[in-house]
Amino acid sequence: MYLQESSVSIRIRERDLKFYGSPGPLYPPSQFWFISLLPYRPFPSVHLHNIPMDTDILTTRGPPAHHLDLGFGLGFGCLALLNSLWKLRPKLHVYGHIHAARGVEMVSWTEDQSAYAHILGGKGGWWDIIGILRGVFRALWIQKSSQPGNKSGKTAAVLVNPASVGGFRDEKRHSAIVVYV
């Protein structure tokens, strides 16, 4: 099923899950390969504001900024998409396009994760560094004091870049990434 700026509900194990799919964010169209090295820019074809707030699983072509997008200040991810994720807080976001950044990442929608995003986005300050340290100490305290199987109660998302081919000039094939719902 192809979802182009649209959603569908699918019943899985006695639960309705809402999927939303978008073919963006896209690079500017160009015949020159080096243009693909430029940062993502939001385009009118990416209607992030139309994504329903009750979306459980989001699929997009490109990654959000700073998450499985190669990082290191290259800016391959879309900042507008990252901001939308903070509002939507889906349980799963699947995307690709940056083949060399293949992987799985857990994101907690917490103050320390927000501080981390501010720092990576070049907008952070000392208060954000203190926020990250508070989050680290809180996580260590929860880990030390919690019983086996006890959760912290914070909502989280799984971000997946399931690229099956390696990066630039890398023809290596990867096995599938499986997500159990």
C-alpha positions as CSV (number, residue, x, y, z in Angstrom):
1,M,0.0,0.0,0.0
2,Y,1.5,3.3,-1.0
3,L,0.8,6.3,1.3
4,Q,1.4,9.7,-0.3
5,E,0.6,12.3,2.3
6,S,-2.2,10.1,3.6
7,S,-3.0,7.7,6.4
8,V,-4.6,4.3,6.9
9,S,-5.6,2.3,10.0
10,I,-4.7,-1.3,10.1
11,R,-5.8,-3.8,12.8
12,I,-2.9,-5.8,14.2
13,R,-3.4,-8.2,17.1
14,E,-6.7,-6.7,18.3
15,R,-5.4,-3.1,18.0
16,D,-5.9,-0.5,15.4
17,L,-2.6,1.2,14.4
18,K,-2.7,4.4,12.3
19,F,0.0,4.7,9.6
20,Y,0.9,7.9,7.8
21,G,3.2,8.0,4.8
22,S,5.1,10.8,3.0
23,P,7.5,10.7,0.1
24,G,9.4,13.6,1.6
25,P,11.5,15.3,2.7
26,L,13.2,15.5,-0.6
27,Y,16.4,17.0,-1.9
28,P,16.1,19.7,-4.5
29,P,15.7,18.1,-7.9
30,S,19.0,18.1,-9.8
31,Q,20.9,16.2,-12.4
32,F,24.1,16.7,-10.5
33,W,25.0,14.1,-7.9
34,F,26.8,16.6,-5.6
35,I,23.6,18.3,-4.9
36,S,22.6,15.3,-2.9
37,L,25.3,16.3,-0.4
38,L,23.4,19.4,0.5
39,P,21.2,19.5,3.6
40,Y,17.5,18.7,3.4
41,R,15.2,21.5,2.8
42,P,11.4,21.4,3.5
43,F,9.5,21.5,0.2
44,P,5.8,22.3,-0.4
45,S,5.3,18.6,-1.3
46,V,6.0,17.7,2.3
47,H,2.8,18.5,4.2
48,L,4.1,17.8,7.8
49,H,1.3,19.9,9.2
50,N,-1.3,17.5,7.7
51,I,0.0,14.4,9.7
52,P,-2.8,13.3,12.1
53,M,-1.9,13.7,15.8
54,D,-2.9,10.1,16.5
55,T,-0.4,8.6,14.1
56,D,1.3,5.5,15.6
57,I,3.7,4.7,12.7
58,L,5.2,7.3,10.5
59,T,7.0,6.5,7.2
60,T,9.0,9.1,5.3
61,R,11.6,9.0,2.6
62,G,14.1,11.1,4.5
63,P,15.3,11.2,8.1
64,P,14.7,13.8,10.8
65,A,17.6,16.0,11.7
66,H,20.3,14.4,14.0
67,H,18.8,10.9,14.0
68,L,20.4,8.2,11.8
69,D,21.2,10.9,9.2
70,L,25.0,10.6,9.4
71,G,25.2,13.4,11.8
72,F,28.7,14.9,12.4
73,G,27.3,18.4,11.5
74,L,26.6,17.4,8.0
75,G,22.9,18.3,8.4
76,F,21.4,15.5,6.1
77,G,18.2,15.3,8.2
78,C,15.2,17.6,8.1
79,L,14.8,19.9,11.0
80,A,11.1,20.5,10.2
81,L,10.5,16.8,10.4
82,L,12.3,16.6,13.7
83,N,10.1,19.4,15.1
84,S,7.0,17.6,13.8
85,L,8.1,14.4,15.5
86,W,8.2,16.2,18.9
87,K,4.6,17.3,18.4
88,L,3.3,14.0,17.0
89,R,5.4,11.6,19.2
90,P,4.7,8.5,17.0
91,K,5.7,5.1,18.4
92,L,7.6,4.2,15.3
93,H,9.2,6.2,12.5
94,V,10.7,4.4,9.5
95,Y,12.7,6.2,6.9
96,G,15.6,5.7,4.6
97,H,17.5,7.6,1.9
98,I,20.7,8.0,3.9
99,H,22.0,4.5,3.3
100,A,25.2,4.8,5.3
101,A,23.2,5.8,8.4
102,R,21.4,2.5,8.6
103,G,20.3,1.5,12.1
104,V,17.8,1.6,14.9
105,E,17.6,4.3,17.6
106,M,15.3,4.8,20.6
107,V,14.2,8.3,21.4
108,S,12.5,9.3,24.6
109,W,10.3,12.4,24.5
110,T,11.9,13.9,27.6
111,E,13.5,17.2,28.6
112,D,17.0,15.7,28.3
113,Q,16.3,14.5,24.8
114,S,15.0,17.9,23.9
115,A,18.1,19.5,25.3
116,Y,20.2,17.1,23.2
117,A,18.3,18.1,20.1
118,H,18.9,21.8,20.9
119,I,22.6,21.3,21.2
120,L,22.8,19.3,18.0
121,G,20.8,22.0,16.2
122,G,23.3,24.6,17.3
123,K,20.7,26.3,19.5
124,G,21.7,24.9,22.8
125,G,23.4,26.6,25.8
126,W,24.6,25.8,29.3
127,W,21.0,25.1,30.5
128,D,20.7,22.3,27.8
129,I,24.0,20.8,29.0
130,I,22.6,20.8,32.6
131,G,19.4,19.2,31.3
132,I,21.3,16.4,29.7
133,L,23.3,15.8,32.9
134,R,20.1,15.7,34.9
135,G,18.7,13.2,32.5
136,V,21.8,11.0,32.8
137,F,21.7,11.0,36.6
138,R,17.9,10.4,36.5
139,A,18.4,7.4,34.2
140,L,21.1,6.0,36.4
141,W,18.9,6.4,39.5
142,I,15.9,4.7,37.8
143,Q,18.2,1.9,36.6
144,K,19.6,1.4,40.1
145,S,16.3,1.6,42.0
146,S,13.9,-0.1,39.6
147,Q,12.8,-3.7,39.9
148,P,13.3,-6.0,36.9
149,G,10.7,-5.2,34.2
150,N,9.8,-1.8,35.7
151,K,9.6,0.9,33.1
152,S,10.3,4.6,33.7
153,G,6.8,5.5,32.4
154,K,8.2,7.9,29.7
155,T,6.9,7.6,26.2
156,A,9.4,6.7,23.6
157,A,9.7,6.1,19.8
158,V,11.8,3.7,17.8
159,L,13.5,5.4,14.8
160,V,14.5,3.0,12.0
161,N,16.6,3.5,8.9
162,P,16.4,0.1,7.3
163,A,18.6,0.9,4.3
164,S,19.5,-2.4,2.6
165,V,22.4,-1.0,0.6
166,G,25.5,0.6,2.0
167,G,26.6,4.2,1.6
168,F,28.3,6.0,-1.3
169,R,30.1,3.6,-3.6
170,D,29.3,0.8,-1.1
171,E,27.4,-2.1,-2.7
172,K,27.2,-4.2,0.5
173,R,23.8,-5.7,1.1
174,H,22.3,-5.7,4.6
175,S,19.7,-8.0,6.1
176,A,16.3,-6.8,7.0
177,I,15.6,-4.9,10.2
178,V,12.6,-6.5,11.9
179,V,10.3,-4.5,14.2
180,Y,7.8,-6.5,16.3
181,V,4.5,-4.7,16.8
